[in-house]
Amino acid sequence: MDRPVRSRLASLSDFQFGAVATETIEDALLHLAQQNEQAVQEAAGRMGSFRETRIVEFVFLLSEQWCLEKSVSYQAVEILERFMVKQAENMHRQAMVQLSEKKEPQNWKALKEQLSSKFVLRLVSCVQLASKLSFHYKIISNVTVLNFLQTLGYVHSKEELLESELDVLKSLNFQINLPTPLAYVEMLLEVLGYNGCLVPATQLHATCLTLLDLVYLLHEPIYESLLRASIENSVPSQLQGEKFVSVKEDFMLLAVGIIAASAFIQNHECWSQVVGHLHSITGIALESIAELSYAILTHSVGANTPARKQPAPPHLEARALRAAAASNT
C-alpha cells in the first residue's frame, strides 16, 4: 500500500466520536441547521451547475495525490462551485447592462476561451485555498502547485498563482470557509451516538465517506432520479427542475440520506431505528429520508436486491415508518 493511501486510512481510523460535550454538540447542530436553512433559501437557478463528474473527479484525485484529508476535497469543490457561479452571474449581469444601454456586445467567444484557459489554474487554486483552511493538517505550497501545473502543460509564475487565489477570494468576498455535507454527516453521527443508535458511529462513518464521494461524483443522476420520484413523472418540466434546486443545496437532507443509506448497508435490521432517530433530530420527513437513501443505494449497490431473505428497500419501509408514527400520535 502506498504512502498516500496509508495516510488517508490512518486519518479515518483516528476519527473519534463521543469526545465532545452534549451542550457543544447542540449549539453546533443548531448553527449548522441555521446555515443550511439560509443556503436553501438563497439557492439560485444556476447553483450546482459546476458539480460535474469530471470536475469533481479531478479535485478528488488531486487531493488524494497531495495526501489531503476528505474535508479538503469537499470544500475545494464547494469553493470552486461558488466561484464559477459568481463568474457566470457576472457575465450575465454584464450582458444585460450592455443590452439595456445598447452598447456594442463583447466578444463572448473570446471571453469564454479566456475563462476556459484559466479554469485548471482556478481549480487548483481552490484546492490550495481549501488546504489552507485545514492548516492543522497540511498546506499545499506554491512550488508543489506550480510543478503540478507544469506537468499538465500549464506554465505559470508565482505571481500568477497568487493573483488566481486573490481572484477567487475577492469573488467570494473572502468567505471561503463554506460548510460541506461532511460537516453535517459527522455532526449527526455524533448525535446518533448519544441517542443510543444501534450501529456504531465509527462503523457508519467510513461507509458515509464512500457514499458521499459517490454522491459528489454522480450528483446529477442521483438528484435527477430523486426529482422524478418526487413528482412521479419521468420527464420533469423546466419549472419543476428550477424549484428542485433548493433540494440539491440542502446539505442536512443529503446528510440524513447518506447516513440512512450507510445504515442500510451496514445493518439493514437497524435501518428503521436509524431513520427514526434522524427524523427526530432534524425534523425531516421520514419519506424524504427514505427516498433519498433509496436513490443513493440504487446508484451505489444497484436497484436489484438479492432474492433470499432481503428486507424491503427503504422506499417501501418508509410506509411502515409513517404508519407507526401515525399510530403513536
FILO-367039 format. One record per atom (N, C-alpha, C, O): residue in three letters; x, y, z. Coordinates in steps of 0.02 Angstrom, whole numbers, plus 50000, padded with zeros to 5 digits. Example, Ala and Ser with C-alpha at 12.3 -4.5 7.8 and 13.67 -1.06 7.14 Angstrom:
# residues 2
ALA506604971650390
ALA506154977550390
ALA506604983550390
ALA507124983450423
SER506424988850354
SER506844994750357
SER506455000250394
SER506705005750402
END
This chain:
# residues 329
MET500434994050000
MET500005000050000
MET500445006250000
MET500905006850040
ASP500305011049954
ASP500735016849950
ASP500595021650008
ASP500095021050043
ARG501045026550016
ARG501015031050073
ARG500385035450073
ARG500075036150126
PRO500175038350016
PRO499565042450018
PRO498955038650043
PRO498575041350083
VAL498865032450019
VAL498295028550041
VAL498345026950115
VAL497855027150152
ARG498955025150138
ARG499055023550208
ARG498885029450252
ARG498565028650304
SER499105035450231
SER498985041350273
SER498245042950276
SER498005045150329
ARG497885041950221
ARG497165043450221
ARG496795038350265
ARG496345040250302
LEU496985032050262
LEU496665027050304
LEU496805028350377
LEU496375027350420
ALA497415030650392
ALA497595032150461
ALA497175037850488
ALA496965037750545
SER497045042850445
SER496655048550468
SER495935046450481
SER495615049250526
LEU495675041550444
LEU494995039150456
LEU494965035350522
LEU494485036150560
SER495465031150535
SER495445027150596
SER495535031450658
SER495335029450713
ASP495855037350651
ASP495965041650708
ASP495345045750727
ASP495325048950779
PHE494835045650684
PHE494245049650697
PHE493875046950758
PHE493745040950762
GLN493695051350805
GLN493375049150867
GLN492695052550876
GLN492615058450862
PHE492215048650900
PHE491565051350918
PHE491475050850994
PHE491805046751027
GLY491025054951020
GLY490875054751091
GLY491355058451135
GLY491345057651196
ALA491795062551105
ALA492295066151145
ALA492095073351158
ALA492475077151190
VAL491505075451135
VAL491285082451141
VAL490675082651187
VAL490245078251186
ALA490635087951228
ALA490075088751275
ALA489425089651236
ALA489415092551182
THR488865087251265
THR488225087551231
THR488005094751217
THR487705096151166
GLU488155099351264
GLU487965106351254
GLU488305109251192
GLU487995112951155
THR488935107551182
THR489305109951123
THR489015107051059
THR488955110451009
ILE488835100651062
ILE488535097451003
ILE487865100650985
ILE487725101850927
GLU487465102151036
GLU486815105351024
GLU486895112150991
GLU486545113750943
ASP487365116051016
ASP487495122650987
ASP487745122150915
ASP487535125850871
ALA488205117450904
ALA488485116550837
ALA487955114150788
ALA487935116450730
LEU487525109650810
LEU486985107050766
LEU486495112650748
LEU486275113050691
LEU486335116850798
LEU485885122450785
LEU486195127250735
LEU485845129750690
HIS486835128550742
HIS487185133050696
HIS487185130250625
HIS487055133950577
LEU487315123850618
LEU487305120650552
LEU486615120950521
LEU486535122150461
ALA486105119750562
ALA485415119950538
ALA485235126950512
ALA484905127550460
GLN485455132050547
GLN485325138950525
GLN485705140550461
GLN485425143750416
GLN486325138350456
GLN486705139250395
GLN486365135850336
GLN486325138550281
ASN486135129750348
ASN485815125950295
ASN485175129250272
ASN485045129550211
GLU484775131650318
GLU484155134950300
GLU484285141150258
GLU483925142350210
GLN484795144850275
GLN484965150850237
GLN485205148950166
GLN485015152150118
ALA485615143750162
ALA485865141550097
ALA485305139250051
ALA485305140649991
VAL484825135550080
VAL484255133150041
VAL483835138950016
VAL483615138949958
GLN483725143950058
GLN483325149750039
GLN483675153849985
GLN483345156949943
GLU484335154049986
GLU484715158049939
GLU484875154349874
GLU485175157249828
ALA484685148049870
ALA484845143949811
ALA484565147149748
ALA483975148749745
ALA485005148149699
ALA484795151349636
ALA484745146049581
ALA484965140449590
GLY484455148049525
GLY484335143349471
GLY484955140349442
GLY484925134849414
ARG485535143649448
ARG486145141149418
ARG486575137349468
ARG487095134649449
MET486375137049530
MET486775133649580
MET486835126149563
MET486345123049543
GLY487435123449572
GLY487525116249562
GLY487745114449492
GLY487865108549478
SER487785119349448
SER487925117749378
SER488665116149366
SER488835114049310
PHE489095117049415
PHE489805115649406
PHE490035109649448
PHE490635108449454
ARG489565106049478
ARG489745099849513
ARG489705093949463
ARG489355089049475
GLU490065094649409
GLU490065089449358
GLU490545083949377
GLU491035085049413
THR490415077949352
THR490805072049371
THR491545072949357
THR491965071449399
ARG491715075349298
ARG492425076049280
ARG492785081049324
ARG493365080049343
ILE492435086549341
ILE492735091549385
ILE492845088849455
ILE493375089649483
VAL492325085649482
VAL492375082749549
VAL492915077449552
VAL493305077149599
GLU492945073149500
GLU493445067849499
GLU494155070849498
GLU494605068349531
PHE494245076149460
PHE494885079649457
PHE495085081949527
PHE495655080749549
VAL494625085249561
VAL494775087849629
VAL494935082049677
VAL495405082549715
PHE494545076749674
PHE494655071049719
PHE495335067849707
PHE495695066349755
LEU495505066649643
LEU496145063449628
LEU496735067949647
LEU497245065549671
LEU496655074449635
LEU497185079049654
LEU497275079349729
LEU497835079449754
SER496725079349766
SER496755079349839
SER497085072949865
SER497465073149913
GLU496935067449832
GLU497245061149853
GLU497985061149838
GLU498395058749878
GLN498175063749780
GLN498885064049762
GLN499275068349811
GLN499845066849827
TRP498955073649836
TRP499285078049883
TRP499155076049956
TRP499325079850002
CYS498865070249967
CYS498765067450034
CYS498345072050079
CYS498485072750138
LEU497835075050050
LEU497395079450089
LEU496825075450118
LEU496615070450089
GLU496565077750175
GLU496015074250207
GLU495365075450168
GLU495325080050127
LYS494875071350181
LYS494245071550144
LYS493915078350145
LYS493665080750094
SER493905081450203
SER493545087850209
SER493825093050161
SER493455097350138
VAL494465092650146
VAL494775097550100
VAL494505096650029
VAL494365101549996
SER494445090450007
SER494205089349939
SER493485091749931
SER493305094649880
TYR493065090449981
TYR492365092749977
TYR492335100449978
TYR491945103449941
GLN492755103450021
GLN492735110750025
GLN493005113949961
GLN492765119249940
ALA493495110749930
ALA493755113349867
ALA493215113249813
ALA493165117949773
VAL492825107949811
VAL492275107549762
VAL491775113149774
VAL491535116349727
GLU491605114349837
GLU491115119549853
GLU491385126549838
GLU491015130849814
ILE492025127749852
ILE492325134249836
ILE492315135349760
ILE492125140749737
LEU492515130349723
LEU492515130849650
LEU491815131949623
LEU491715135949578
GLU491325128449652
GLU490635129149631
GLU490395136249640
GLU490115139249594
ARG490505139149700
ARG490285145949714
ARG490645150949669
ARG490345155649644
PHE491295149849659
PHE491685154549618
PHE491435154549546
PHE491345159849516
MET491325148649517
MET491105148249447
MET490405151049439
MET490245154149388
VAL489975149949488
VAL489305152849486
VAL489345160449486
VAL488985163849449
LYS489795163249527
LYS489895170449529
LYS490135173049461
LYS489905178249437
GLN490595169349430
GLN490845171349365
GLN490275171349313
GLN490225176049274
ALA489855166249314
ALA489295165849268
ALA488795171549280
ALA488535174449233
GLU488665172949344
GLU488205178449360
GLU488475185149337
GLU488095189349312
ASN489125186249345
ASN489435192549324
ASN489385193349248
ASN489255198849223
MET489505187949212
MET489455188149139
MET488735189849118
MET488625193849073
HIS488255186649150
HIS487555187849134
HIS487355195049149
HIS487015198249110
ARG487575197549207
ARG487415204349227
ARG487725209349178
ARG487405214349160
GLN488335208049157
GLN488675212449110
GLN488315212549043
GLN488245217849012
ALA488085206749021
ALA487725206448958
ALA487065210248961
ALA486875213548912
MET486715209849017
MET486085213349024
MET486185220849024
MET485775224548997
VAL486725223249056
VAL486875230349057
VAL487015232848987
VAL486775238148967
GLN487395228948949
GLN487555230948880
GLN486925231248837
GLN486855235648794
LEU486475226548848
LEU485845226648810
LEU485425232748827
LEU485135235848783
SER485385234348892
SER484975240048913
SER485255246648889
SER484885251348875
GLU485925247048885
GLU486245253248864
GLU486405253248789
GLU486685258048763
LYS486205247848755
LYS486305247148683
LYS487035248148662
LYS487185251348612
LYS487475245248703
LYS488185245648688
LYS488385239848643
LYS488025234948636
GLU488975240548613
GLU489235235148572
GLU489395229148616
GLU489785229748663
PRO489095223348601
PRO489225217448644
PRO489945215148641
PRO490285215848590
GLN490165212348695
GLN490845209748698
GLN490905203548654
GLN490405200448635
ASN491525201748640
ASN491655195548604
ASN491605189848653
ASN492095188048686
TRP491005186848658
TRP490885181848709
TRP491285175448696
TRP491465171948743
LYS491425174048633
LYS491825168148618
LYS492535168948647
LYS492805164348676
ALA492815174948638
ALA493485176248666
ALA493475176048742
ALA493945173548773
LEU492935178748772
LEU492875178648845
LEU492825171548871
LEU493125169848922
LYS492435167348836
LYS492355160348856
LYS493025156748851
LYS493195152748894
GLU493395158048798
GLU494055154848790
GLU494535157048845
GLU494935153048869
GLN494475163348866
GLN494905165848920
GLN494735162348985
GLN495185160449023
LEU494085161549000
LEU493885158049061
LEU494115150749059
LEU494345148049109
SER494035147549000
SER494225140548993
SER494975139549003
SER495185134649033
SER495365144248976
SER496095143548981
SER496345144049053
SER496885141549069
LYS495955147449095
LYS496165148349165
LYS495805143549212
LYS495915143849273
PHE495375139249185
PHE494965135149229
PHE495385130449273
PHE495255129949333
VAL495875127049244
VAL496285122349283
VAL496665126249338
VAL496725123849394
LEU496915132049321
LEU497265136149370
LEU496795137949427
LEU496985137549486
ARG496175140049411
ARG495695141849462
ARG495515135649505
ARG495455136149566
LEU495435129949472
LEU495275123849510
LEU495825122249560
LEU495685120849618
VAL496445122449538
VAL497005120849582
VAL497045126049638
VAL497215124349695
SER496895132349622
SER496895137449675
SER496375136049728
SER496485137149787
CYS495795133449707
CYS495265131749755
CYS495495126049800
CYS495345126049860
VAL495845121249773
VAL496105115749814
VAL496625118449863
VAL496635116449922
GLN497055122849839
GLN497575125649883
GLN497265129849938
GLN497485129449995
LEU496755133849922
LEU496415137849973
LEU496075133350024
LEU496085134750084
ALA495765128050001
ALA495435123450047
ALA495945120150093
ALA495805118950152
SER496545118750068
SER497065115750110
SER497295120650164
SER497485118550218
LYS497275127050148
LYS497485132150197
LYS496985132850253
LYS497155134950308
LEU496345131250239
LEU495845131450292
LEU495945125850342
LEU495725126450400
SER496265120450321
SER496405114850367
SER497155114650380
SER497475109450374
PHE497435120450398
PHE498165121150406
PHE498435116650461
PHE499045115350463
HIS497995114150505
HIS498245109550557
HIS498455102850527
HIS498795098950560
TYR498245101650464
TYR498395095250433
TYR498965095950383
TYR499515093350394
LYS498845099450328
LYS499355100250277
LYS499175105850230
LYS498605106350208
ILE499665110250215
ILE499565115650167
ILE499975114150105
ILE500545111950109
ILE499665115150047
ILE500005113949984
ILE500395120249965
ILE500105125649959
SER501045119449955
SER501485125249940
SER501395127349868
SER501155123649825
ASN501605133549854
ASN501585136149786
ASN502025132149739
ASN501845131149681
VAL502595129849763
VAL503055125949722
VAL502725119449699
VAL502775117549641
THR502365116149746
THR502015109949729
THR501485111149676
THR501425107349629
VAL501115116649684
VAL500585118249636
VAL500885119749567
VAL500635117249517
LEU501395123849565
LEU501705125749501
LEU502005119749465
LEU501965119149404
ASN502315115249504
ASN502595109149474
ASN502045104749445
ASN502135101849391
PHE501495104249481
PHE500935100249456
PHE500655103249392
PHE500535099649343
LEU500545109749391
LEU500275113049331
LEU500745112149272
LEU500525111449215
GLN501395112249286
GLN501875111549232
GLN501845104549201
GLN501935103749141
THR501715099449242
THR501645092649215
THR501045092049169
THR501035087649126
LEU500545096449177
LEU499965096449134
LEU500045100949073
LEU499605101449031
GLY500615104349070
GLY500745108649013
GLY500545115949025
GLY500545119948978
TYR500385117749088
TYR500215124649104
TYR500795127849141
TYR500985125749196
VAL501085132949110
VAL501655136349140
VAL501425142949170
VAL501185147349134
HIS501495143649236
HIS501275149749271
HIS501825151849319
HIS502235147749341
SER501835158249334
SER502305160949383
SER501985160949452
SER501375159949458
LYS502385162049504
LYS502115162549572
LYS501635168449577
LYS501135168249613
GLU501795173849541
GLU501355179749543
GLU500665178049514
GLU500155180249541
GLU500655174249459
GLU500015172249429
GLU499625167749475
GLU499005168049478
LEU499975163449511
LEU499645158949558
LEU499325162949615
LEU498755161549634
LEU499695167749641
LEU499425172049695
LEU498835176149670
LEU498345177049706
GLU498885178749609
GLU498335182549580
GLU497715178249571
GLU497155180549580
SER497815171949554
SER497255167349546
SER496905166249613
SER496285166349617
GLU497285165149666
GLU496995164249733
GLU496615170549753
GLU496065170249780
LEU496915176349740
LEU496595182649759
LEU495955183849720
LEU495475186649746
ASP495955181749657
ASP495355182349616
ASP494785178349645
ASP494215180649648
VAL494935172149666
VAL494425167949698
VAL494175171049762
VAL493575171449775
LEU494635173349803
LEU494455176349868
LEU494025182549859
LEU493525183349894
LYS494215186949814
LYS493825193049803
LYS493135191549776
LYS492645194649796
SER493085186749730
SER492435184949701
SER491955182549755
SER491355183649750
LEU492225179149805
LEU491805176349859
LEU491815180749922
LEU491615178549975
ASN492065186949914
ASN492105191549971
ASN492485188450030
ASN492325189750088
PHE492985184450014
PHE493415181050062
PHE493035176150107
PHE493295174050158
GLN492425174450088
GLN492015169650125
GLN492105162650094
GLN491675160450056
ILE492655159350110
ILE492795152850080
ILE492745147050129
ILE492805141250110
ASN492635148650193
ASN492555143350242
ASN491835140750238
ASN491435141850284
LEU491685137450184
LEU491005135450168
LEU490835128750202
LEU491255124350207
PRO490215127950224
PRO490005121450252
PRO489985116150197
PRO489845117650139
THR490125110050216
THR490095104450169
THR489635099150197
THR489505099050257
PRO489375094750155
PRO488945089350180
PRO489295085050234
PRO488955082350278
LEU489955084550230
LEU490315080450279
LEU490225083150350
LEU490155079250397
ALA490215089750358
ALA490115092650424
ALA489435090650452
ALA489375089250512
TYR488925090450410
TYR488255088450432
TYR488235080950449
TYR487935078950498
VAL488565076950408
VAL488585069750420
VAL488915068250488
VAL488645064450528
GLU489495071250500
GLU489855069750561
GLU489505072450623
GLU489525069450676
MET489175078150616
MET488795080850672
MET488205076250690
MET488075074950748
LEU487845073950639
LEU487275069550651
LEU487495062850679
LEU487145059850720
LEU488075060450658
LEU488335054150686
LEU488495055050760
LEU488385050450800
GLU488755060850778
GLU488875062350849
GLU488225061850889
GLU488205058750942
VAL487705065050863
VAL487055065050898
VAL486775057950901
VAL486505055950952
LEU486835054250847
LEU486585047350846
LEU486925043150900
LEU486615038950932
GLY487575044350908
GLY487945040550960
GLY487685041951029
GLY487625037351070
TYR487515048251044
TYR487235049951109
TYR486515047451117
TYR486285046351173
ASN486165046651061
ASN485465044351064
ASN485395036851067
ASN484835034251067
GLY485955033251070
GLY485915025951076
GLY485785022251011
GLY485445017151011
CYS486065024850956
CYS485995021450892
CYS486325014550895
CYS486875013850922
LEU485985009550868
LEU486235002650872
LEU486845001450828
LEU487234996950842
VAL486925005450775
VAL487505004650732
VAL488035009650755
VAL487895015650756
PRO488645007350773
PRO489165011950798
PRO489325017450748
PRO489335016350688
ALA489435023550774
ALA489565029350731
ALA490205028350690
ALA490225030250632
THR490715025450721
THR491345024450684
THR491245019650626
THR491555020450574
GLN490805014850635
GLN490665010050582
GLN490285013350525
GLN490425012050467
LEU489815017750542
LEU489435021350491
LEU489865026450455
LEU489775027750396
HIS490345029450491
HIS490745034950464
HIS491105032950401
HIS491095036550351
ALA491435027150402
ALA491825025050343
ALA491375024050282
ALA491555026050227
THR490795020950293
THR490335019950237
THR490045026550213
THR489945027450153
CYS489915031150259
CYS489665037750240
CYS490145041350194
CYS489935044550146
LEU490795040950209
LEU491295044250167
LEU491285041450096
LEU491335045150047
THR491235034850091
THR491205031650025
THR490595033949986
THR490635035549927
LEU490015033950019
LEU489395035949986
LEU489395043349969
LEU489115045349918
LEU489705047450012
LEU489725054649998
LEU490155055949936
LEU489985060149894
ASP490705052349930
ASP491095052749868
ASP490665051049808
ASP490675054449757
LEU490285045749814
LEU489855043449759
LEU489335048649741
LEU489225049849681
VAL489025051749790
VAL488525056849777
VAL488835062849740
VAL488525065649694
TYR489435064749761
TYR489765070249726
TYR489925068349653
TYR489835072449608
LEU490145062249643
LEU490325060149576
LEU489725058949531
LEU489755059849470
LEU489175056849561
LEU488555055449523
LEU488005060249544
LEU487425058249550
HIS488185066449555
HIS487715071349582
HIS487095072049539
HIS486535071549565
GLU487175073149474
GLU486605074349431
GLU486155068249424
GLU485545068949434
PRO486415062249408
PRO485955056449402
PRO485585054749466
PRO485005052649463
ILE485915055449523
ILE485585053849586
ILE485005058749599
ILE484455056649617
TYR485135065149590
TYR484615070049604
TYR484085070149549
TYR483505071949562
GLU484265068249488
GLU483765067649436
GLU483275062149452
GLU482665062949443
SER483525056449476
SER483085050949495
SER482655052849554
SER482075050749559
LEU482935056749601
LEU482545059049659
LEU481995063849637
LEU481435063549662
LEU482145068249589
LEU481645072849563
LEU481075069049529
LEU480485070549541
ARG481245064149487
ARG480725060349452
ARG480285056549502
ARG479685055949492
ALA480605053949555
ALA480215050349605
ALA479755055049644
ALA479195053149662
SER479995061149658
SER479605065749699
SER478995068449662
SER478475069749692
ILE479045069249596
ILE478485071849557
ILE478105066349520
ILE477605067649487
GLU478365060049527
GLU478045054249495
GLU477965055449420
GLU477435054149391
ASN478495058049389
ASN478485059449318
ASN479195058449291
ASN479675061149320
SER479265054749237
SER479935053349210
SER480215059249171
SER480815059249155
VAL479795064149154
VAL480025070049117
VAL479835076449154
VAL479305079249139
PRO480255078649201
PRO480095084749239
PRO480095090949193
PRO480475091149144
SER479685095749210
SER479675102049173
SER480255106449195
SER480575105049246
GLN480395111749156
GLN480935116249174
GLN480795119749241
GLN481245120649282
LEU480165121549252
LEU479975124849314
LEU480075120149374
LEU480325122349426
GLN479895113849366
GLN479995108949420
GLN480735108049435
GLN480935107349492
GLY481145108049382
GLY481865107449391
GLY482155113349428
GLY482595112549470
GLU481905119349412
GLU482155125349445
GLU481965125549519
GLU482355127549561
LYS481355123449533
LYS481135123249603
LYS481505117949643
LYS481565118449704
PHE481745112849609
PHE482085107249642
PHE482795109049662
PHE483115105349699
VAL483055114749638
VAL483735116849653
VAL483845117449728
VAL484385115649753
SER483345119849764
SER483415120549837
SER483535113849871
SER483875113449922
VAL483265108549842
VAL483375101749870
VAL484105099849860
VAL484405096749904
LYS484395101449802
LYS485085099849788
LYS485565103449836
LYS486115100949850
GLU485355109249861
GLU485785113149905
GLU485645111749979
GLU485945115050022
ASP485205107049994
ASP485025105450063
ASP485515100150089
ASP485415094150079
PHE486035102450123
PHE486555097850148
PHE486305093750208
PHE486545088150219
MET485825096450246
MET485555092450301
MET485175086450274
MET485235080950300
LEU484785087550221
LEU484425082050189
LEU484915076950160
LEU484815070950168
LEU485435079450127
LEU485935074850099
LEU486265070750154
LEU486385064750145
ALA486415073950210
ALA486755070450265
ALA486325064750293
ALA486575059250304
VAL485675066050303
VAL485245060850330
VAL485165055250279
VAL485115049350297
GLY485145057050214
GLY485095051950162
GLY485715047550160
GLY485675041450152
ILE486305050650167
ILE486945047050168
ILE486965042250227
ILE487155036350220
ILE486785044750286
ILE486815040550346
ILE486305034850342
ILE486465029150361
ALA485705036250318
ALA485195031050312
ALA485425025650264
ALA485335019650277
ALA485715027650207
ALA485965022750159
ALA486535018650188
ALA486585012650177
SER486975021950226
SER487525018350258
SER487275013350309
SER487535007750314
ALA486755015350347
ALA486475010750397
ALA486165004650363
ALA486204999050388
PHE485845005750305
PHE485545000150268
PHE486074995250244
PHE485964989250244
ILE486654997950224
ILE487194993650201
ILE487514989950260
ILE487664984050255
GLN487624993550316
GLN487974990550372
GLN487544985450410
GLN487774980050427
ASN486914987350423
ASN486484982950462
ASN485754984750446
ASN485454989050479
HIS485474981450395
HIS484814983450372
HIS484274982350425
HIS483734985450421
GLU484404978050474
GLU483904976850526
GLU483824982950571
GLU483304983850603
CYS484334987150574
CYS484304993250616
CYS484114999450576
CYS484105004950603
TRP483964998550512
TRP483845004250468
TRP483265008550492
TRP483315014650494
SER482725005450511
SER482135009150533
SER482285013350595
SER482045018950602
GLN482675010350642
GLN482845014050702
GLN483275020150687
GLN483165025550715
VAL483755019350642
VAL484195024850624
VAL483795030450591
VAL483885036350607
VAL483355028650544
VAL482945033650509
VAL482485037250559
VAL482385043250553
GLY482215033450607
GLY481805036550658
GLY482185041650699
GLY481925047050714
HIS482805040050717
HIS483235044750753
HIS483365050950711
HIS483325056650736
LEU483535049950648
LEU483685055650603
LEU483085060150595
LEU483155066350593
HIS482495057250591
HIS481875061150586
HIS481775065350650
HIS481585071150646
SER481885062350707
SER481795065850771
SER482295071550779
SER482135076750806
ILE482905070450756
ILE483435075450764
ILE483335081450717
ILE483405087150738
THR483165080050654
THR483155085350603
THR482455087750586
THR482385093350560
GLY481945083750600
GLY481265085650580
GLY481125084250507
GLY480585085850483
ILE481595081350472
ILE481495079650401
ILE481025073750396
ILE481085068950434
ALA480555074050350
ALA480045068850343
ALA480355062050331
ALA480855061450296
LEU480045056950359
LEU480285050050351
LEU480305048150277
LEU480775044950254
GLU479795050250240
GLU479755048550169
GLU480335051650130
GLU480615048550085
SER480515057850147
SER481065061250113
SER481725057750126
SER482135056950081
ILE481835055750189
ILE482455052050206
ILE482475045550168
ILE483005043650141
ALA481915041950166
ALA481895035550132
ALA482005036250057
ALA482375032250028
GLU481695041150026
GLU481765042049954
GLU482475043749933
GLU482735041049884
LEU482805048149972
LEU483495049949955
LEU483965044149967
LEU484415042849927
SER483875040650022
SER484315034850036
SER484225029449983
SER484705026149965
TYR483605028649959
TYR483485023649907
TYR483825025749842
TYR484095021549806
ALA483795032249825
ALA484135034749765
ALA484885033649769
ALA485205031749720
ILE485175034749828
ILE485895033749838
ILE486065026349832
ILE486555024549800
LEU485665022149863
LEU485785014949861
LEU485715012249790
LEU486095007949769
THR485225014849753
THR485115012549685
THR485735013849641
THR485905009749599
HIS486065019549652
HIS486645021249612
HIS487295018549641
HIS487825019249610
SER487265015349699
SER487875012649729
SER487895005049727
SER488355002049698
VAL487395001749757
VAL487384994449759
VAL486904991649707
VAL486864985549700
GLY486544995849670
GLY486104993449618
GLY485384993049640
GLY485244992749700
ALA484934993149591
ALA484214993049606
ALA483974986149626
ALA483484985649664
ASN484304980949602
ASN484084974149617
ASN484374971749682
ASN484964972749696
THR483964968549723
THR484184965849786
THR484204958349782
THR483824955349743
PRO484644955049821
PRO484674947749820
PRO484004944549835
PRO483604947349873
ALA483874938849807
ALA483214935749813
ALA483094932849882
ALA482514932249902
ARG483614930949917
ARG483504927149979
ARG483454931750039
ARG483934935450054
LYS482904931650074
LYS482794934950138
LYS483084942050140
LYS483424943850188
GLN482964945850089
GLN483194952750088
GLN482634957250113
GLN482064956350092
PRO482774962150156
PRO482244966450181
PRO481984970950126
PRO482294971750074
ALA481394973650138
ALA481114978350090
ALA481564984350083
ALA481854986650132
PRO481634987050022
PRO482054992950012
PRO481774998950050
PRO481174998950067
PRO482185003950062
PRO481975009650104
PRO481335012950082
PRO480935014950125
HIS481205013650016
HIS480615017249995
HIS479975013550014
HIS479445016650019
LEU480025006950023
LEU479445003150046
LEU479385003150122
LEU478835003450149
GLU479955002750155
GLU479945002750228
GLU479695009450255
GLU479445009850312
ALA479765014750215
ALA479535021350237
ALA478785021250253
ALA478555024850298
ARG478405017250215
ARG477685016950227
ARG477545014250297
ARG477105016650332
ALA477915009150317
ALA477825006350384
ALA478025011350437
ALA477705011750490
LEU478555015150423
LEU478775020250471
LEU478235025650480
LEU478095027750536
ARG477945027750424
ARG477435032950429
ARG476825030250466
ARG476515033950505
ALA476635024050453
ALA476065021050487
ALA476185020550561
ALA475735021850602
ALA476805018750580
ALA476975018250651
ALA476955025050685
ALA476735025750742
ALA477205030150649
ALA477205036850677
ALA476495039450686
ALA476335042750736
ALA476055037850638
ALA475355040050643
ALA474995036750700
ALA474575039750733
SER475155030450712
SER474805026750766
SER475015029150834
SER474655028050883
ASN475605032450839
ASN475845034850904
ASN475605041950919
ASN475735044550974
THR475265045050870
THR475025051950883
THR474325051950912
THR474055057250925
END
